[in-house]
Amino acid sequence: MKKARRRSPVLARSAAVADINITPMVDVLLCLLIFVMVIQPGLLKGLDVQVPVPEVAGAGASMARDQIVLHVYPGPAYALNGTDLPAGQLEVRLRELFRNRARKVLFVDGAEDAVYADVIGAVDMARGAGVRVVGLVPREVATRSKPPAP
C-alpha cells in the first residue's frame, strides 16, 4: 500500500490565489453606465418658450395686436390682455378664445410676487385649452445708475 503524503502547511497556503477578480465588477459598472445613458434623455424636462414680438409701428403692429397675454397675479388672479378674469373661468375662457384661432400662441406674464405653482398651473390650463405655444414674457431689466466716482 502506498502511503499518502501529507502536504506541508506552507504549500497549502501558497496554493490559494489572493488576487481580486475585477471582471464581474467591471461588467456591473458598464451595465450601470449604459443604463444611465439610456435613461438620462427621458428625464429631461422643460418648457418650450417664445418671447413676444415688440410693438413697432408698421408691419409688426398687426402681429402685436394679435398677441394674447395672460397676466398671473398672486392669489391666484388672472387677466387676459388687461381684462380681469376669475380663477375658475380661466380654462373655459382660453378654450373659447383659441377654439377658432389659427395661431395658438399665448404669452404668460407672471407678476414679481406670484407663486411659481400658480404660473405653471396657468400654463397647464392653457395647454389643456389647446394652446400649442406658450411664451413667457421676460422681466424688464432695471437700468443701473453709474456708481459715484471716488
C-alpha positions in Angstrom: 0.0 0.0 0.0 1.1 3.3 -0.9 1.3 5.8 1.9 -0.3 9.2 1.2 2.0 12.1 1.5 0.9 14.9 3.7 1.2 18.4 2.3 3.1 20.9 4.4 1.0 23.8 5.7 3.3 26.2 3.8 2.5 24.6 0.5 -1.3 24.5 1.2 -1.4 28.2 1.9 0.6 29.3 -1.1 -1.6 27.4 -3.5 -4.5 29.8 -2.9 -4.6 33.0 -5.0 -5.3 36.2 -3.2 -6.0 38.4 -6.3 -9.4 40.0 -6.6 -11.3 39.2 -9.7 -12.4 42.6 -11.0 -14.1 41.3 -14.2 -17.6 41.0 -12.6 -17.3 44.5 -11.0 -16.4 46.0 -14.4 -19.3 44.2 -16.1 -21.7 45.6 -13.5 -20.2 49.1 -13.8 -20.6 49.0 -17.6 -24.2 47.8 -17.4 -25.0 50.6 -14.9 -23.3 53.2 -17.2 -25.3 52.1 -20.2 -28.5 52.1 -18.2 -27.9 55.6 -17.0 -27.0 56.8 -20.6 -30.2 55.3 -22.0 -32.5 56.7 -19.2 -31.0 60.2 -18.9 -32.5 61.8 -22.0 -36.0 60.8 -20.8 -35.5 62.5 -17.5 -35.0 66.0 -19.0 -38.0 68.3 -18.6 -38.6 71.8 -19.7 -40.9 74.2 -21.3 -40.7 75.5 -24.9 -41.0 79.3 -24.6 -41.2 82.1 -27.1 -40.6 85.8 -26.5 -43.3 88.2 -27.7 -42.7 90.4 -30.7 -42.0 94.0 -29.6 -44.6 96.5 -30.7 -43.4 98.6 -33.6 -45.3 100.9 -35.9 -45.9 99.4 -39.4 -45.9 95.8 -40.4 -45.3 94.4 -36.9 -48.2 96.3 -35.4 -50.8 93.9 -36.7 -48.8 91.0 -35.3 -48.5 92.7 -31.9 -52.3 93.4 -31.7 -52.9 89.7 -32.4 -51.0 88.6 -29.3 -52.8 87.3 -26.3 -51.1 87.9 -22.9 -52.1 86.2 -19.7 -51.1 88.1 -16.6 -50.8 85.9 -13.5 -51.0 87.8 -10.2 -50.7 86.5 -6.6 -53.8 84.8 -5.2 -54.0 83.4 -8.0 -55.7 86.2 -10.0 -55.6 86.4 -13.8 -56.1 89.0 -16.5 -56.3 88.3 -20.3 -55.0 91.3 -22.2 -55.7 93.6 -19.3 -59.2 92.2 -18.6 -59.6 90.7 -15.1 -60.7 87.1 -15.1 -61.9 84.9 -12.2 -59.6 81.9 -11.5 -62.3 79.4 -12.1 -63.1 80.8 -15.6 -59.5 80.8 -16.9 -59.5 77.5 -18.8 -63.1 77.9 -20.1 -62.2 81.4 -21.4 -59.0 80.2 -23.0 -60.9 77.4 -24.8 -63.4 79.9 -26.2 -60.6 82.3 -27.2 -58.4 79.7 -29.0 -61.1 77.4 -30.5 -61.2 79.0 -33.9 -57.9 80.7 -33.8 -55.2 79.6 -36.4 -52.3 80.9 -34.4 -52.5 79.2 -31.0 -49.8 81.2 -29.1 -50.2 82.6 -25.6 -47.8 84.7 -23.7 -47.7 84.4 -19.9 -46.6 87.3 -17.7 -46.1 86.3 -14.1 -46.1 89.0 -11.5 -42.9 89.5 -9.4 -44.6 88.2 -6.3 -46.7 85.5 -8.0 -46.3 81.9 -6.7 -44.4 79.6 -9.2 -47.1 76.9 -8.9 -49.8 79.4 -10.0 -47.8 80.4 -13.1 -47.2 76.7 -14.0 -50.9 75.9 -13.3 -51.9 78.7 -15.7 -49.5 77.2 -18.4 -51.0 73.8 -17.8 -54.6 75.2 -18.2 -53.5 76.9 -21.4 -52.1 73.7 -22.8 -55.3 71.9 -21.8 -57.3 74.6 -23.6 -55.5 73.9 -26.9 -52.7 76.4 -26.8 -49.7 74.9 -28.7 -47.0 77.5 -28.0 -46.7 79.2 -24.6 -44.3 82.1 -24.4 -43.0 83.7 -21.2 -42.8 87.5 -21.0 -39.3 88.5 -19.8 -39.0 91.0 -17.0 -37.7 94.4 -17.8 -34.1 94.9 -16.6 -33.8 97.9 -14.3 -31.3 100.4 -15.6 -28.4 100.8 -13.2 -27.1 104.2 -12.5 -23.4 104.8 -12.6 -21.6 104.4 -9.3 -20.3 107.6 -7.8 -16.7 108.4 -8.7 -14.2 108.0 -5.8 
